[in-house]
């Protein structure tokens, strides 16, 4: 789209890290990105932008007439049998869970980010899951089990990202045949991919984003 990613805005980063418990609305986070000019014309090149995903979440709410967390539960989590996955509406975190550690802090020192409020990510990635659900989801999303064949075919049309072997489509990447996505919030990193040719699944979950 060329829309500036709100997560790259310096004011947003300062506001988030100065008060990690703060609740952000979708329109509040979008405002950080919308104060910037578009980085390029739509379709001109690739740039990952969380602004796109938050806007998509608002479109879903507008079209469906439902809150995004309810829509995702009914249209994605329930039919995919993901019983240990949720879209949090605040800092809730089902027990038991690992603590997450990050160096994305104003001081640069490592902090425990376990109870930081994920509202700022909303449709761009404020999801909580476990290893077993992600293992199931890997095949579901890569093979399009919840979608029509036409929609899945459109989703798998990817464009180069500039990284050798990695291309990106509509919310899904292809890394040398491995189909899926990664996720990252301060303190946590995940990768969930599926290799259709070998019917192989790979899920990685890490409780730190510190380098």
Secondary structure, DSSP 8 states (H G I E B T S, - for coil): -----GGG-HHHHHHHHH-TT----HHHHHHHHHTS--SS-TTSS----HHHHHHHHHHHHHHH-S-HHHHHIIIIITTTT-TT-EE-SSS---SS----EE--SSS---EE-TT--GGGTGGGT-EE--HHHHHHHHHHHHHTTTS-HHHHHHHT--EE-SSTTEEE-SS-EEETTEEEEEEEETTEEEEEEEETTTTEEEEEEESB---
